Amino acid sequence: MRFTVNRDVFSEAVSFAVKLLPQRPTQPLLSGVLIEADGGEITLSSFDYETSARTNVIAETVEPGRALVSGRLLGEIAQRLPHADVEISLTDTRIQVRCGASSFSLPAMPVEEYPQVPRIDTVSGSVPAEVFATAIAQVSLAASKDDVTPVITGVQFEVSENALTLTATDRYRVATRRIDWQPLGGDTTLTALVPAKVVIEVGKMFGSDGTVEVAIVKDSDRELVAFTGGNKTVTSLLIKGNYPPVGRLFPEFIENYAVINTAELVEAVGRVGLVLEREAALRFSFIEGQVTLEAAGTETAQAVETVDAHLVGDEMIVSLKPQFLLDGLRSTHAEFARIGFTRTENASKPGPVLITSQRSKDEVDEQSFRYLLQPNLLLR
């Protein structure tokens, strides 16, 4: 195997291929990147039996062939190569990397023992890449990081005709976003529970690709999802299990709510929260015209601040964890946020608050993104 490739093109391709490599692979081979040279292009792939990444770029191939090399090491080298064309060749059990005055010799891994990288020939539908990346950023932060309950470490994909809804929860909050979906396959109703760590990287990788094609495959042999944008593809096994019915937690209608300038409330929460101990909650008192933030920290440290607010309905007092609230406010991506209040059977105990976005103080709220938050467990 021997080929020559543009330095920047090669560096970007390697960076993509190694992005999802496991930190501690179960086998040394799974830390490698597979390089395949044939015709006028090269293909770089990584696969650890759960997730895969594959991309192909234009190159001048002198000798076709395949080679397997340490992904992390190749990635670090590729980022630091001088600005000149890169020549890569395989000689016996060594991979030679030459670029300008730099030269590296790396050990090759046994390519014949490397697992078959998944190939997906079908497409279920497509989404606008930039909107998809935004939706992922809004929702994925609510996914659980506790592996004790694997089903809530994922992002639930639900396709219904011309809409794709992404949902995530960690029991304390639920975030959901609906975006346009262009069906390209036979099924118009699909579900897929995708690991959040994969979804987050997909949002970063494909955000500028124009359109992302999504394939959801469920058959007797495998259950996986594939994302393709341009010359790049990522696949992932789906998480097995039933996603909790968090949709039922969202109220159908809210009459009691407050509208607040998002940036002003974010800044106030950041200031008042400085005196709080870890995991402590902020107290919010809503009356017409303003909301008062109160925090009691260690010893005598206290903080109070008021922010302008437009209240519809009854006055309300709620206690919320500041970081969870900030996540929801920042994810609205709007000048104004609507904080809706729900009731419980106990009149003295408020229910979850629903955060949505508004373009102006008097407009109807946007329902494509919804963020439900409560300090107590939402799922029992």
N, C-alpha and C positions, 0 to 999 in steps of 0.2 A: 504494500500500500504506500502510495506517495501522492501528495497533492499540494497545491499552493492556493492560499486563500487570503482575502483582504483582512488585515489585522483587526479593524473595528468590527467587521461582520463576524469574524471568528470569536472575538471576545464576547460579543452580545449573545451569540448562539451557545457558547459554553456556559455563560452565566445563567441562561434560561434552563439549560439541561441539568445543572447541578442544584438549582434552587430548592427542589423537593427531595433531595437526597437525605436519608435518615442520618441523624447525628450519631447514633450507635447502631449500625446495621447488624442484623443477625448473622450475616455471612460477609466476609471481606469483599467478595465479588459484587455485592450489592452497593458498595461505595463507589463503584466505577461508572464511567461514562463510555458508552459504546459508540465508536466512530466507524461509519461506513462510507466508503468513497466509491462512487460509480458514476460514469458519464461526466456530466458537467456540474455535479453537485455532491455535497457530503451531507450525511444525516448524523445528528448527535442525539443519543437517547440515554435515559436513565430509568431504572425500574427496580422496585423493592418488593414486588408481589402485591403491593397495595396501591401505590401511585406510580404513574409514569409520566415522563416529559419527553417530547420528541420534536425536533425542529430540523429543517433542511435549508441549506444556503448554497449559493453558487460558488463553485471552486473549479480550479483547473486540475483535473485528475490526470496524473501521469501513469499511475498503476492503481487499478481498483483493488479493494480489499477491506478487511475489517480488523479493528483493534479495540482492546478494552484497557482503560487506563484510570488511575485514581482521579475521581471527579474533583474533589476539593483542591488537590494539588494543581491539576490542569487549570482549574478556575482561577487560582491565585496567580499562576504564571501568565495566563491569557490577559489578565487585567493590567499586568506590569510590562508587557512586551513593548519594545520601541515601535515607533510609527513606520512600519515597513511591512511588506507582504510576509506572510507566515508560510513556511514550508514544513510539512510534517511527513515523516516516513516511518515505516516499520522495518526494522532489521533484526531478524531472528526474534529475540524476546525483549527488544528494546525499542522504545518509541523516541524518535529524534524530533525535537522542535527547534527550528532555526528561524530567527527573525532579526534582520540587521546584523549587528555584532554580537547578539545573544544566541546562545545555544544550550539546549537542555537535553538530557538523556534520561528517560523515565522507564521503569520496568513495566512491561505489559502483563496483564492478567490473562488467564486462559479463557479466551473468548468462546470456545466451544461449550463451556460450562455455564455461560450466561443465560438466564431465562428468556423466553420469547416475549418481546415487548408487545403489549396488546394493540391490536389494530381494529378500529371501528369503521365500518363502511356505511353506516346509516346515519341519518340526521333527524332528530325529532323536531327541532325548531331553531329559530335564531332570535337574538336580542340585540339592541343597540349597545355597543361596547361601553361607551362612556356612561350611559344610564345604568347598565348592569354593574359596572365598577362602583358607582355611587350607591346603588342599592345594597351591594355586598358590604360596603363600609358602614352603612347605616344599621344593618341588621346583625352582622357577625359579632359585634362587640357584646351582644347579649347572650351568646352561646356559652354554655358551661365549660369550665376548664377542669372539672372534676371527673376523672375517668371512672369513678365508681358507678356512675350512671351513663353509659356510653351514648344512649339515644339523644341526650340533650347536649352532647359535645358537637353535634352536627347542626347544619342549616337545612331546614326542610324546604324542598322545592315542590311546589304544587302548580301544575299546569291545568288550566281550564279554558279551552277554546283559544281566545286571543290574549290571555293574561298569564303571567308567571308571578306567583307570590312566594317570596322568601320569608321564612320565619325562624326565629331563634329564641331560646329561653335558657335561663339558669335557675329557674324557680322563683327568683326575686323580681324578675322583669321579663317582659315579652316584647320583642321588636318584630315588626312585620312591614314589608314593602311590596307593593304591587307595581309591575311594569308591563309594558307591551310585549307580546310574544307573537312571533310569526311562525305558525305551524308549518312544518315541512315534511312531516311523516304521517303515518296513518292514524295514530292515536291522538285525540285532542284532550284527553284527560290522563295526566301522568303525575306520579309522585316519586321523589328521590330524596333520601336522607344522606347528605354529603358531609364528610368531616369538615368542621369549620376551618381548620388550619389549611386545608386544600382550597376551600372557597376563598379565603383571604388572599392567598397567593395568586389565585386565578384573577381576582379583581385587580391586583397590581400588574400582573403580566399582560392582560388583554385590554386594559383600559383605553388604549389608543389605537385599537385595531379596526375601528369602524363598525364591524359586526362580529358577534361571537356566535358560532353554531354550537348547539348543545345536543348531545345524543344520550338518551336514557335507555339503557339496555337491561332487560330483565328476562332471562330465559333459564332453561334447566342447567346451563353450564356456568353462567355468571350473572352477577348483578353489579353493573357499574355505570358511571357517567363519563362522558368525554366532552371536553371543551376545546374548540378549534377557532383560532383567529389567525388569519394570514397563513404563515408557514409554520405555525406552532400548534401543538396539541398536548393537552394534559388529560390523563384518565385517572380515575379513582374508583376503588371498590366502594359500594354503598354501605352505610351502617345498617346492620340488621336489627329489627325490632320495630315496635309501634310507637310512633311519635305521640306524645301526650296531646290531648284535644284542647290545646290552649286557645283556639279560636273562640271557644264558648266563654272565655273570661272577658272578652271585649264587650262593653255595653253597646246596645243597639242605638241608644240615644242619651245624650247628656244635656241637662238643662242648666246645671250649675257649673260655671267655669270662669276662669280668669284669662285675660289676654295680656301678655307682657312682652316688652322688647327683649328679644333673645339675648343679645350681647350684654345688655345692662344686667340682666339676671345672672348670666354666666359670671360676669366680673364680680358681682356682689357675693355670690356663693363662694367664689375663690377667696375673697377677702375674709368673710365671716368664718369660713371653715378653717382658717389658720389656727384657731384656738382649740379645735376639736381633737379629742383623742381618736385613735384609729377605730373604725367601725361605728363611731358615734353618729347620731343623726342630727340634722338641722331642723329647727322648728320654724314653720312658715305660717303666719297669721294673715289671712286674706280679708280685707275689707274693701269697700268701694273706694277706688282711687289709689290704693297702695297695698303692698304686701310687706310685712315686717319679718326680717330674718333674725333669728336669735340662736346663739350658740353659747354653751357653757362648757368650758374645758377644764383642765386640771387646776386645782387650787382655786385661785380667784380670777383666772383668765376668762373673760366674757367678751362677746361681740354682738352688736346690734346694727342693723342697717335697714333702710326702707327703700323700696323701688316702686316706681309708678306702675299701677295695674288697673285694668278695667275689669270689674267684677260683674258677672251676670248671675243672679240668684243669691243664695244665702251666704253669709260670712262663713269662713271655713278655716280650721286649724289642722295642719297635717305635719307629721315629722317624716323626713326623707333622708336617705343616705346621700350626702352631697355628690360623690363620684358617680353614682347611678343616675342622679338627676342631671348632672353635667353631660353625661353620655347621651342622654335623651335630648337635651336642649341643643347640643352641638349637631346632633344628627338630623335635626329638622331642616337645616340648610336654608333657613328663612329668617327674615327680619323680625317676625313676631312668632311667638309660640302660644298655643292655647293649652292651658292646663285644666283638664276636666275632672270634676270630683264625682265619685260614685258613693253610694250608701251601702251600709251593711244592716243586718237585722238589729245590731246594737247601735242605737242612735248616737252614742257617745264615741263610737269608733268608726272613723271614715274608712271607706273602701279604697281600692287602688285608684291612682290618678292616671289619666290618659293624656299623653302629650302628643299633639299634632302641630302642624305648621300653618301659618297664615302669612299672606303677602302684605296685608295691611291690618290695622287694628280692628276694622269694622267688617272685613270680608268673612265669608264662610271658610271654615278650616279645610285644608287639603287632607283627604283621607287615604292617599296612596301610601303614606308612611304613618304608622301608629306605634306608640311606645307606651306600654302599660307598666306601671311601677308601684310597688308596695314594699315596705320594709319587712313585712311578714311573708311567710311562704305562700306563694300563689297556688302551688300544687300540693295536694294532701294525699 
